[in-house]
Amino acid sequence: MDFLISAAHAQQQAPQEPNVWFSVLLLVGMIALFYFLLIRPQNKRAKEHRQMIDELSKGDEVVTSGGTLGRITEVGETFATLEVANEVQLQIQKNAVSNVMPKGTLKEQEKRGK
């Protein structure tokens, strides 16, 4: 019986080396996946936010990233003045604006608050 075991060991094949092209293709696929699922959408959102900031003008009703709702009374290079109540104004960075609201939003909020 001993002679059968040694023959079985002799018939074992050497392990195959992994295919280099498969590894390269897998790496390229992972990079493409990260680009299309993470990097590209984030760049698109950043571009839309920059465009919104550049288009801010006096009279726009906005919400800041802190949740403050107000009307823009003055727009500078990097700062804007936001009126949050009658004669109550805040100076904010333009980058802090997270969303431009439709006209009349402030009046609706004032009616709900009373």
Backbone bond lengths (Angstrom), bond angles and torsions (degrees), N, CA, C in turn:
res aa  C-N    CA-C-N  psi(-1)  N-CA   C-N-CA  omega(-1)  CA-C   N-CA-C  phi
1 M - - - 1.439 - - 1.521 111.11 -
2 D 1.276 115.66 -24.05 1.457 119.88 -179.18 1.523 112.24 -64.70
3 F 1.275 117.28 -32.76 1.457 120.59 -176.44 1.534 111.79 -70.90
4 L 1.367 119.75 -22.98 1.461 122.43 177.95 1.530 111.83 -75.29
5 I 1.312 116.51 -35.81 1.463 120.47 -178.91 1.519 110.77 -67.02
6 S 1.326 116.66 -43.70 1.468 118.85 -179.91 1.513 110.81 -65.52
7 A 1.315 119.10 -32.77 1.462 121.90 177.89 1.530 110.20 -67.92
8 A 1.324 116.67 -37.36 1.462 119.84 178.99 1.524 111.10 -65.51
9 H 1.313 116.61 -38.33 1.470 119.91 177.69 1.510 111.04 -66.16
10 A 1.282 117.34 -34.54 1.461 121.00 -178.44 1.514 111.06 -71.10
11 Q 1.338 118.31 -25.06 1.457 120.90 -177.19 1.536 113.01 -85.84
12 Q 1.305 118.09 -9.78 1.468 119.27 179.52 1.520 110.20 -63.94
13 Q 1.330 114.83 137.31 1.455 119.66 179.38 1.519 109.71 -85.53
14 A 1.298 115.32 152.66 1.459 120.22 175.31 1.530 107.44 -69.16
15 P 1.331 118.56 143.11 1.461 119.89 179.87 1.528 110.86 -60.63
16 Q 1.326 115.82 140.22 1.456 120.26 -179.69 1.521 110.03 -77.68
17 E 1.311 114.67 144.70 1.457 119.47 177.02 1.525 108.48 -77.95
18 P 1.326 117.76 143.57 1.469 119.37 179.85 1.527 110.40 -65.41
19 N 1.298 115.55 148.56 1.454 121.78 -179.60 1.532 109.13 -73.99
20 V 1.312 116.75 123.91 1.465 121.90 -177.62 1.524 110.46 -67.07
21 W 1.321 117.34 -38.59 1.461 120.56 -178.40 1.523 111.86 -65.20
22 F 1.307 116.68 -34.85 1.464 119.69 177.10 1.524 110.22 -64.38
23 S 1.316 117.53 -41.48 1.470 121.15 178.69 1.523 111.15 -63.99
24 V 1.323 116.95 -42.96 1.465 121.25 179.39 1.524 109.76 -64.93
25 L 1.314 116.91 -43.57 1.457 121.22 179.64 1.531 110.94 -63.32
26 L 1.308 117.51 -40.21 1.458 121.72 177.65 1.533 110.92 -63.61
27 L 1.316 117.48 -42.19 1.464 121.70 178.81 1.533 110.84 -63.96
28 V 1.331 116.89 -44.57 1.466 120.82 179.14 1.533 110.03 -63.92
29 G 1.319 116.93 -39.31 1.461 120.69 177.79 1.518 112.07 -63.00
30 M 1.320 117.56 -40.96 1.468 120.93 179.01 1.528 110.84 -65.97
31 I 1.313 117.40 -40.68 1.467 120.98 178.44 1.526 109.86 -63.78
32 A 1.326 117.53 -43.35 1.465 121.07 178.81 1.529 110.48 -63.63
33 L 1.308 117.32 -40.25 1.458 121.69 178.83 1.527 111.10 -61.91
34 F 1.332 116.85 -46.38 1.467 120.53 177.58 1.529 110.80 -61.71
35 Y 1.319 117.00 -40.32 1.460 119.91 -179.07 1.526 110.94 -62.71
36 F 1.333 116.94 -49.80 1.459 119.92 -174.84 1.519 113.57 -75.73
37 L 1.323 119.22 -26.26 1.459 120.65 -178.31 1.529 114.17 -96.73
38 L 1.324 118.08 -23.77 1.468 120.07 -175.81 1.521 113.61 -119.41
39 I 1.298 116.94 -55.04 1.470 120.68 -170.00 1.527 111.48 -73.98
40 R 1.314 117.77 -49.26 1.464 121.15 -176.16 1.535 113.03 -62.08
41 P 1.340 120.41 -46.98 1.472 118.95 178.20 1.529 113.03 -63.52
42 Q 1.327 116.92 -35.54 1.470 119.37 179.72 1.528 110.35 -67.59
43 N 1.312 117.57 -41.48 1.463 120.26 177.45 1.526 111.26 -63.76
44 K 1.332 116.83 -36.89 1.462 120.69 178.91 1.529 110.89 -65.37
45 R 1.354 116.47 -43.46 1.474 119.72 177.98 1.521 111.14 -64.00
46 A 1.328 117.37 -40.49 1.468 120.84 179.64 1.532 110.67 -64.15
47 K 1.317 116.77 -38.93 1.468 120.50 178.85 1.533 110.38 -65.66
48 E 1.335 117.28 -42.71 1.467 120.78 178.48 1.531 110.90 -63.60
49 H 1.333 117.63 -38.82 1.474 120.93 179.36 1.524 110.34 -66.73
50 R 1.343 117.95 -43.44 1.469 121.12 177.50 1.524 110.85 -59.80
51 Q 1.341 116.95 -41.52 1.458 120.86 179.60 1.524 110.24 -64.79
52 M 1.335 117.75 -41.44 1.462 121.35 178.80 1.529 110.13 -62.88
53 I 1.326 117.89 -43.27 1.467 122.52 179.70 1.526 110.28 -62.63
54 D 1.330 117.23 -41.74 1.465 120.47 -179.60 1.525 112.34 -66.85
55 E 1.330 117.53 -27.38 1.460 121.47 -177.12 1.530 113.52 -92.12
56 L 1.341 119.02 3.27 1.462 120.91 179.00 1.526 110.08 -62.13
57 S 1.323 115.44 139.25 1.466 119.42 178.87 1.521 109.44 -143.80
58 K 1.323 114.99 168.24 1.455 121.43 -179.80 1.530 109.36 -61.69
59 G 1.337 115.86 134.73 1.453 121.17 179.15 1.524 114.13 97.37
60 D 1.326 118.49 -12.52 1.461 120.77 177.92 1.526 109.89 -68.82
61 E 1.304 116.49 139.73 1.468 121.79 175.16 1.520 107.28 -98.77
62 V 1.341 115.19 124.74 1.464 120.23 -171.87 1.524 111.14 -131.77
63 V 1.324 114.13 162.97 1.459 122.45 171.49 1.524 106.48 -119.45
64 T 1.332 116.25 132.06 1.457 119.96 178.39 1.524 109.96 -85.24
65 S 1.322 116.19 170.72 1.461 120.12 179.10 1.526 111.10 -66.77
66 G 1.320 117.90 -19.07 1.465 121.78 176.31 1.526 112.91 -87.05
67 G 1.331 117.22 -5.33 1.452 120.92 177.21 1.510 114.71 97.23
68 T 1.319 118.54 7.75 1.462 122.02 -179.70 1.522 109.82 -80.62
69 L 1.315 116.06 128.83 1.460 122.63 179.35 1.518 108.62 -102.90
70 G 1.319 117.27 131.00 1.457 119.95 -179.99 1.509 112.53 -166.57
71 R 1.339 114.51 177.81 1.467 122.00 179.95 1.521 108.63 -111.45
72 I 1.303 116.35 135.34 1.460 121.39 -179.99 1.527 108.73 -76.25
73 T 1.344 115.46 127.56 1.461 120.24 177.87 1.520 112.24 -108.13
74 E 1.325 116.43 -20.14 1.456 120.77 -178.88 1.522 108.57 -152.59
75 V 1.333 117.33 138.83 1.467 121.22 178.92 1.516 108.20 -125.49
76 G 1.333 115.77 125.35 1.457 121.65 175.98 1.513 110.62 -109.97
77 E 1.336 115.24 -164.49 1.462 120.51 -179.77 1.530 111.52 -67.01
78 T 1.333 116.99 -49.21 1.469 120.51 -178.34 1.522 113.00 -121.48
79 F 1.336 117.27 -13.47 1.467 120.61 -177.92 1.521 110.43 -121.70
80 A 1.319 115.30 157.84 1.460 122.10 175.30 1.522 107.47 -136.81
81 T 1.330 116.11 150.47 1.457 121.23 176.49 1.519 107.32 -101.05
82 L 1.322 114.64 129.02 1.458 121.89 -175.00 1.514 109.24 -116.95
83 E 1.330 117.54 124.53 1.460 121.61 176.84 1.523 107.59 -93.43
84 V 1.341 115.83 116.42 1.459 120.88 -176.44 1.520 112.35 -100.88
85 A 1.318 117.29 -19.79 1.465 123.41 176.08 1.532 106.27 -154.79
86 N 1.325 116.96 176.49 1.464 119.54 178.80 1.519 109.88 -58.42
87 E 1.317 115.47 119.51 1.461 124.37 178.48 1.525 113.76 57.99
88 V 1.307 117.99 23.74 1.467 122.81 172.56 1.519 106.79 -115.37
89 Q 1.342 114.74 112.56 1.459 119.21 -175.69 1.526 110.44 -122.67
90 L 1.317 114.75 143.89 1.462 122.04 177.24 1.518 108.66 -120.46
91 Q 1.316 115.53 141.97 1.459 120.16 174.38 1.531 106.47 -99.30
92 I 1.320 116.60 122.98 1.464 121.28 -177.23 1.525 109.95 -127.91
93 Q 1.324 115.56 159.13 1.458 119.50 171.29 1.520 108.17 -75.71
94 K 1.314 115.62 142.70 1.458 119.02 -179.35 1.528 111.52 -62.65
95 N 1.316 117.14 -30.17 1.471 120.45 179.32 1.524 112.22 -66.78
96 A 1.336 117.69 -17.74 1.467 121.00 -179.49 1.518 112.24 -77.38
97 V 1.326 117.53 -11.72 1.464 120.71 178.19 1.523 108.04 -73.49
98 S 1.333 115.86 122.84 1.457 118.81 -178.64 1.513 113.07 -101.55
99 N 1.348 117.64 -23.88 1.452 119.17 -176.93 1.527 109.89 -158.20
100 V 1.318 116.41 141.88 1.456 122.13 172.88 1.522 106.68 -97.12
101 M 1.325 115.84 125.12 1.466 121.66 -176.41 1.530 109.82 -92.33
102 P 1.320 117.12 158.85 1.473 119.81 175.88 1.527 110.75 -66.24
103 K 1.318 115.62 151.39 1.476 120.71 178.17 1.519 109.47 -58.76
104 G 1.336 116.95 139.81 1.462 122.09 178.95 1.514 113.79 94.46
105 T 1.317 118.27 -2.26 1.462 121.22 180.00 1.523 111.41 -64.57
106 L 1.328 116.53 -39.01 1.468 119.92 -179.62 1.519 111.43 -64.91
107 K 1.303 117.72 -39.90 1.470 120.84 179.60 1.518 110.82 -65.27
108 E 1.319 117.67 -38.95 1.466 121.01 177.03 1.514 110.99 -63.12
109 Q 1.325 117.26 -40.00 1.461 121.61 -179.12 1.531 110.48 -69.11
110 E 1.341 117.09 -36.46 1.462 120.49 178.51 1.523 110.41 -65.90
111 K 1.336 118.10 -39.13 1.464 121.92 179.13 1.532 110.40 -65.67
112 R 1.316 117.17 -40.29 1.468 121.05 -179.75 1.520 111.27 -68.59
113 G 1.339 116.25 -32.39 1.456 120.56 -177.50 1.518 113.35 -73.55
114 K 1.309 117.94 -22.70 1.473 120.97 -176.71 1.490 112.31 -86.92
